Amino acid sequence: MNRKRLCLIIDVASLVICLIPLAWFLLRVSKLPDVVPVHFGFGNVPTRFGSKWEYLFMPLFSIGVIIFGICCRYLGLSNVPGVHAREERDLIVAIIVLVSAVLLDVSCFYLFFLAFSR
């Protein structure tokens, strides 16, 4: 498999991974109360409450970050020190975007767990 195809598969996987929390939220939004905890302090104690629609920010932010990373790679704006071949650089950046997608999903689901497990 050539590197361009692998980068495309990684990009699609990154976007799909970021769509999971958005779909999860949209499926559950009707069951949520209008006012939910949106900020947590020490000991995971809620310190601020807000609209349930504030939870939409985190999945949309993750999708935005991933799209930004993919666009930077396709426009050639990515820079990896010590790597001169574009295909190698693109693969490294695609993997970084994929790891970012996974970490952003973990943070989304942790926030959802804190808010919805009460």
C-alpha positions as CSV (number, residue, x, y, z in Angstrom):
1,M,0.0,0.0,0.0
2,N,1.5,3.3,-1.0
3,R,1.8,6.1,1.6
4,K,-0.7,8.5,0.0
5,R,-3.4,5.8,0.2
6,L,-2.4,5.1,3.8
7,C,-2.6,8.8,4.7
8,L,-6.1,9.0,3.2
9,I,-7.2,6.0,5.2
10,I,-5.8,7.5,8.4
11,D,-7.6,10.8,7.6
12,V,-10.9,9.1,7.1
13,A,-10.4,7.1,10.3
14,S,-9.5,10.3,12.2
15,L,-12.7,12.0,11.0
16,V,-14.9,9.0,11.8
17,I,-13.3,8.8,15.3
18,C,-14.2,12.4,15.9
19,L,-17.8,11.9,14.7
20,I,-18.4,9.3,17.4
21,P,-18.8,11.7,20.4
22,L,-21.0,14.0,18.2
23,A,-23.3,11.2,17.3
24,W,-23.4,9.9,20.9
25,F,-24.3,13.4,22.1
26,L,-27.0,14.0,19.5
27,L,-28.6,10.6,20.3
28,R,-28.8,11.5,24.0
29,V,-29.5,15.2,23.9
30,S,-33.3,14.7,24.1
31,K,-32.9,12.7,27.4
32,L,-30.8,15.4,29.1
33,P,-32.1,18.0,31.5
34,D,-32.0,21.6,30.2
35,V,-29.4,22.5,32.9
36,V,-26.3,20.3,33.2
37,P,-22.9,20.6,34.9
38,V,-20.4,22.1,32.5
39,H,-17.3,22.7,34.7
40,F,-15.8,20.5,37.3
41,G,-13.4,21.4,40.1
42,F,-11.3,19.3,42.4
43,G,-12.8,15.9,43.2
44,N,-14.9,16.1,40.1
45,V,-17.4,18.4,41.9
46,P,-19.5,20.5,39.5
47,T,-18.6,24.2,39.9
48,R,-20.7,25.6,37.0
49,F,-23.9,24.7,35.4
50,G,-25.1,25.6,31.9
51,S,-27.2,24.6,28.9
52,K,-27.0,21.0,27.7
53,W,-26.0,22.5,24.3
54,E,-22.7,23.6,25.7
55,Y,-21.6,20.0,25.4
56,L,-21.8,20.3,21.7
57,F,-18.6,22.5,21.8
58,M,-16.2,19.7,22.6
59,P,-17.1,17.3,19.7
60,L,-17.2,20.2,17.2
61,F,-13.9,21.5,18.5
62,S,-12.3,18.1,17.9
63,I,-13.7,17.9,14.4
64,G,-12.3,21.4,13.7
65,V,-8.9,20.4,15.0
66,I,-8.8,17.3,12.9
67,I,-9.9,19.1,9.7
68,F,-7.3,21.8,10.4
69,G,-4.6,19.2,10.7
70,I,-5.7,17.5,7.5
71,C,-5.9,20.8,5.6
72,C,-2.4,21.8,6.8
73,R,-1.0,18.5,5.5
74,Y,-2.7,18.7,2.1
75,L,-1.6,22.3,1.7
76,G,1.9,21.5,2.6
77,L,2.0,23.7,5.7
78,S,3.2,20.9,8.0
79,N,6.8,20.8,9.1
80,V,8.6,17.9,10.7
81,P,12.3,18.7,11.6
82,G,14.8,16.3,10.0
83,V,12.3,14.8,7.5
84,H,12.8,16.0,4.0
85,A,10.6,13.6,1.9
86,R,7.1,14.9,1.6
87,E,5.5,11.4,1.7
88,E,7.3,10.6,5.0
89,R,6.3,14.0,6.5
90,D,2.7,13.5,5.4
91,L,2.5,10.1,7.0
92,I,4.0,11.4,10.3
93,V,1.5,14.3,10.4
94,A,-1.4,11.9,9.5
95,I,-0.4,9.7,12.5
96,I,-0.2,12.8,14.7
97,V,-3.7,13.8,13.6
98,L,-5.0,10.3,14.3
99,V,-3.5,10.3,17.8
100,S,-5.0,13.8,18.4
101,A,-8.4,12.5,17.3
102,V,-8.2,9.6,19.8
103,L,-7.1,11.9,22.7
104,L,-9.8,14.4,21.9
105,D,-12.4,11.6,21.9
106,V,-11.1,10.4,25.3
107,S,-11.5,13.8,26.7
108,C,-15.0,14.2,25.3
109,F,-16.2,10.9,26.7
110,Y,-14.6,11.7,30.1
111,L,-16.5,15.0,30.2
112,F,-19.7,13.2,29.2
113,F,-19.1,10.5,31.8
114,L,-18.6,13.2,34.5
115,A,-21.7,15.0,33.6
116,F,-24.1,12.2,32.7
117,S,-23.2,9.7,35.4
118,R,-24.8,11.8,38.1
